[in-house]
Amino acid sequence: MDFLLSPEAIDQIIFAMEDQSTRSFIKTQTGVVIRGAVVGACRQGGENEEYLPLPEWQPTDGFRLMEAFVAQVPNPIYQERLRVTLAAGQGVFRSFKDALKQSADLEHSWYQFKEEQMRMVVVEWYGNERELRGLERLAPEAEEEKPEANEEFAVVVA
């Protein structure tokens, strides 16, 4: 894999992961995220460009993330409200977001928690993909290096 996992690349990958209506890929030579394109079951594209499927993110992953967040909420009143919301069934994602709006601090904590957890998923995926190619995992700080001034990461919608 020729691209480094910059903070910008992680953001693009997370954005694509959360769009569950399309399957997304990343060009391993450039780090460009391709959304909505079908590049085939094999990982090879044209011009010797390799396309790698991004980590999958299903509704069950999001639900588990919400459960993990609720388990660490220090305020027992908010924690119980969120637990009740998670047990409600249909419309749980919307209800959860609505419940978070009861407290700006709680809502901020959720989005910070979610971003940190999803970044860890992406970094782990990147490390696993490097190992599959016989490369060493990079140290966490090296995996999130800042891109050079002339590097660009783009999202292409096909």
N, C-alpha and C positions, 0 to 999 in steps of 0.2 A: 504494500500500500504506500503510495507515494505522497498522499496528503497527510498533513499533521492535523490533529484534532484540536483546532482552535476553539475558543469560546463561541465565535461566530458560527463555526461548523456545527458545534453542539446545538446551538439555538435552532439552526436550520433543520437538523435531524429531529429534534424534539417536536418542532412545528409539524414536520411531515408525519411523524409517528402518531401524533394526536388526530390527524385527519384520517379517520378510519374508513373513509369512503374510497380511498385509492391506495394502491400499493406503491411504495416509493423505493428508490434505489439511490446509490451514490456512485459516482465515477471514482474508482480507486486511484486514478492517476491525477485527478484534478480536485477532488473533493466537492464537485458540483452535485447537488441533490436534484434528482429527477423525480417529479411527482406525477402520478397518473399515467406514466408510460409503461408499456409492457415490453420488457427487453428480453423476454424469453426465459424458459426454465433454466437454461444453462447460464453461467455467469459471464460468458464472453459476448461482447458487443462487436460492432464493426471497428475497423482500424486498430485492432489489438487493444481496444479500450475494455476494461473490465468493469462490469456493473455489479454492485454488491447490494443485496436486499438490506434495507434498514431493519433494525429490531422491530418486531411486532409489538403493538400496544393495543390490547383488547379491553373492552369494558370491564372485564373481571380484574385486569391489572389496575385500572383506575379505582375500582371499588376497594381492592386490597390496600391501595395507597390511602384512601380515605379512612379505612379502618385503622391503619397504622398511625395516621395523624390523630385520630380521635383518642387512641390509647395513650398518647403522650400529652394531651391537652391538660394543663395543670389545674384549670378552674373546673371543679366538679359540676357546677351548674351547666356550663357550656358543654362539658364533656357528655353529660346525660342527654342534653337536647340533641346533640349530634348523633349519639347512639340511637335515640328514638328515630331520628331521621333516616339513619341507615337501615333500620329494621322495617321501615314503612313499605318497602317493595317498589311498585311502579313509580316512576318519576323521581327516583332516589337522587340522581345527579342534580337535577334542578332544585329539589328540596334541600339538598346539602348546601348548594351555593346560596340559597335564600337564607338558610340558618346561619351561615357564616356572616352574612350582612348584619347580624345583630350586634356585632362588635368589629370595628375597623381593625383593631389589633389582632383579633382572631382571624379575620379574613386575610390580613397581611401575613400572619404566621402560616396559614394554609398555603398560600401561593409560594412563599419562600421554601417551605417544606417540600412541596410538590416539585419545584424546580431543582432543588438539591437532590432529591431522590431520582428524578428522571435523568439528571446529569450523570449520576452514578451508574444508571442502567446503560447509558450511551458509552461511558468510559469503559465499563466492563465488556460490552459488546465489541468495542474497538480493540481492546486487549486480546480478547478471544480470537478475533479475526486475524490479528497480527500473528498470534501463535499458530493458527491454522496454516499460515503461509511460511512458517519456519522462522519468523521474526521474533525478537524479544519484545515483551511488554515494555512500554515506556513508563518511566516514573510518572505518577499522576500530574505533577507540575509540567512535565515535558509533553504530556498528551494534550494539554490545554494551552500550548504556546500561542502567543499573539502572532497573527499572520504578518508577513512582510507588507510594506506599504502598497506594493503593486499586486498583491494577491487579492483575488475576489472569489467569493462564494456566492453562487446564485441559485435560485430556485427556478426550475423550468417547468411549466405546466404544459403537458402535452394533451 
